[in-house]
Amino acid sequence: QVQLVESGGGLVQPGGSLRLSCAASGMIFSSNAMGWYRQAPGKQRELVATITGSGSTYYTDSVKGRFTISRDNGKNTVYLQMNSLKPEDTAVYYCNVRRGSSYRSEYWGQGTQVTVSS
């Protein structure tokens, strides 16, 4: 079965940086577009960034210029480099396969908590 395991979250001060990783297994990684999503308490999960198998990227307006999505197909891993972090970036971050400009609900992992404070 498909497994997606996020890591790299933590507590960081405003203006700081984190790099999130998402390790995929049970799928042909290189042929799939991938996305990073985040969900804060009381809010809907939102799409943060996407990357196609060929490397084309998309970012939501609130993270443009600060976040960079990338992938290493040899390691079956997608990354999210987050710079200039703001308190409003605080959320649980998830990765998922993108199919037809959507996600696969059954593929959600545990996510990784990012807290930007003090």
C-alpha positions as CSV (number, residue, x, y, z in Angstrom):
1,Q,0.0,0.0,0.0
2,V,1.0,3.6,-0.5
3,Q,2.7,5.2,2.5
4,L,3.7,8.8,2.9
5,V,5.8,9.8,5.8
6,E,6.4,13.5,6.6
7,S,9.3,14.7,8.7
8,G,11.3,17.8,9.5
9,G,8.8,19.9,11.4
10,G,9.5,21.6,14.7
11,L,9.4,24.9,16.6
12,V,11.1,27.8,14.9
13,Q,11.2,31.6,15.5
14,P,9.6,34.0,13.1
15,G,12.0,34.6,10.2
16,G,13.5,31.2,10.6
17,S,13.7,28.2,8.3
18,L,12.8,24.6,8.1
19,R,13.0,21.9,5.5
20,L,10.3,19.3,5.4
21,S,10.6,15.9,3.8
22,C,8.1,13.4,2.5
23,A,9.2,9.9,1.9
24,A,6.9,7.8,-0.4
25,S,6.7,4.1,-0.7
26,G,4.4,1.6,-2.4
27,M,4.0,3.8,-5.6
28,I,5.8,4.7,-8.7
29,F,7.0,8.0,-7.4
30,S,8.7,9.6,-10.4
31,S,5.5,9.5,-12.5
32,N,3.3,11.3,-10.0
33,A,2.8,14.9,-9.2
34,M,3.1,15.7,-5.5
35,G,1.7,18.4,-3.3
36,W,2.3,19.9,0.1
37,Y,-0.8,20.8,2.2
38,R,-1.3,22.3,5.6
39,Q,-4.0,22.5,8.2
40,A,-4.2,24.8,11.2
41,P,-6.7,24.1,14.0
42,G,-10.2,25.3,13.1
43,K,-9.3,25.8,9.4
44,Q,-9.6,23.8,6.3
45,R,-6.7,22.0,4.8
46,E,-5.1,24.2,2.1
47,L,-2.8,23.5,-0.8
48,V,0.6,25.0,-0.3
49,A,2.7,23.9,-3.3
50,T,2.8,21.3,-6.0
51,I,5.4,19.8,-8.2
52,T,4.9,17.6,-11.3
53,G,7.0,14.6,-12.3
54,S,8.9,16.9,-14.7
55,G,9.5,19.6,-12.1
56,S,6.9,22.2,-12.9
57,T,5.9,24.0,-9.6
58,Y,3.0,25.9,-8.2
59,Y,2.8,28.0,-5.0
60,T,-0.1,29.5,-3.2
61,D,0.2,33.3,-3.0
62,S,0.9,33.4,0.8
63,V,4.1,31.4,0.4
64,K,5.5,32.7,-2.9
65,G,9.1,33.8,-2.6
66,R,9.5,32.1,0.8
67,F,8.9,28.4,0.1
68,T,10.5,26.1,-2.4
69,I,9.2,22.6,-3.4
70,S,11.6,20.1,-4.9
71,R,11.9,16.4,-5.4
72,D,14.5,13.7,-5.6
73,N,13.1,10.8,-7.6
74,G,16.0,8.6,-6.8
75,K,15.1,8.8,-3.1
76,N,11.3,8.9,-3.6
77,T,11.2,12.0,-1.6
78,V,9.6,15.5,-2.0
79,Y,10.9,18.4,0.0
80,L,9.5,21.8,1.1
81,Q,12.1,24.4,2.0
82,M,10.4,27.0,4.1
83,N,12.2,30.3,4.7
84,S,11.2,33.6,6.4
85,L,8.6,31.7,8.4
86,K,5.7,33.6,9.9
87,P,3.4,32.7,12.8
88,E,0.5,32.2,10.3
89,D,2.5,29.3,8.8
90,T,1.9,27.3,11.9
91,A,0.0,24.2,10.9
92,V,0.4,20.4,10.4
93,Y,2.0,19.9,7.0
94,Y,1.1,16.9,4.9
95,C,2.2,15.6,1.5
96,N,0.0,13.7,-1.0
97,V,-0.1,12.5,-4.5
98,R,-1.9,14.8,-6.9
99,R,-4.3,13.2,-9.4
100,G,-6.5,15.3,-11.5
101,S,-5.7,18.4,-9.6
102,S,-6.8,16.8,-6.4
103,Y,-5.6,14.5,-3.7
104,R,-6.1,10.9,-2.6
105,S,-7.8,11.0,0.8
106,E,-6.7,7.4,1.6
107,Y,-3.0,8.4,1.3
108,W,-2.9,11.0,4.1
109,G,-0.1,10.3,6.6
110,Q,0.4,11.7,10.1
111,G,1.8,15.0,8.9
112,T,4.5,17.0,10.7
113,Q,3.9,19.9,13.0
114,V,5.4,23.3,12.2
115,T,5.1,25.9,14.9
116,V,6.4,29.5,14.3
117,S,6.4,31.4,17.6
118,S,8.3,34.0,19.7
